[in-house]
Amino acid sequence: MMSSGGAIIGETFVLGSTLYFRAYDNTFGYQLFASDGTAAGTTMLGETGDFYRPIAFDGRVFFSGWDSGNGYE
């Protein structure tokens, strides 16, 4: 993991021309982001909660998630 501007950046992968990455900050915790390589084109993809091992497969993004009511899914 790397740190950038207070955020911790974890797993990264590319799907098409978009870079996806998992990042942590003190406001949102771990979240999934997408970027076209520019600051203006980098966005958080909603509040996904705790999730792990994001991957791209067959043109889609998959990840496992966890919450206190359901555990891992």
C-alpha positions in Angstrom: 0.0 0.0 0.0 1.1 3.5 -0.7 0.1 6.8 0.9 -0.8 9.8 -1.1 -2.1 13.1 0.4 -3.3 11.3 3.6 -5.0 8.4 1.7 -3.7 4.9 1.7 -3.8 3.4 -1.8 -4.1 -0.4 -2.0 -5.0 -2.8 -4.8 -5.1 -1.4 -8.4 -6.2 -2.8 -11.7 -7.2 -1.5 -15.2 -10.4 -2.2 -17.0 -10.5 -0.7 -20.5 -8.9 2.8 -20.2 -9.9 3.3 -16.5 -7.7 2.7 -13.5 -9.5 1.4 -10.5 -8.0 1.4 -7.0 -8.9 0.8 -3.4 -8.1 3.7 -1.1 -8.5 4.5 2.6 -9.1 7.8 4.3 -10.3 8.8 7.7 -13.7 10.1 6.4 -14.9 7.1 4.3 -12.7 4.2 5.2 -11.8 1.8 2.3 -13.6 2.8 -0.9 -13.3 2.0 -4.6 -12.2 4.8 -6.9 -11.9 5.1 -10.7 -9.6 7.4 -12.6 -8.8 8.3 -16.2 -5.4 9.5 -15.1 -6.4 13.1 -14.3 -7.4 14.7 -11.0 -10.7 15.9 -12.5 -11.4 12.4 -13.8 -10.8 10.6 -10.5 -13.9 9.8 -8.4 -15.0 7.6 -5.6 -17.6 5.1 -6.8 -20.2 5.5 -4.0 -19.8 4.3 -0.5 -19.1 0.6 -0.9 -18.3 -0.1 2.8 -15.6 -2.6 3.6 -14.6 -4.6 0.6 -11.6 -6.8 -0.4 -9.7 -8.0 -3.4 -11.3 -6.0 -6.2 -10.6 -7.5 -9.7 -11.6 -7.0 -13.3 -13.0 -10.0 -15.2 -14.9 -10.2 -18.4 -15.5 -6.4 -18.6 -16.8 -6.2 -15.0 -15.5 -5.3 -11.6 -15.9 -7.8 -8.8 -15.0 -7.7 -5.1 -16.0 -9.4 -1.8 -17.6 -7.3 0.9 -18.2 -7.5 4.6 -20.7 -6.0 7.0 -21.7 -6.8 10.6 -25.2 -8.1 9.6 -24.1 -10.4 6.7 -20.4 -11.1 7.2 -18.4 -11.8 4.0 -20.3 -11.9 0.7 
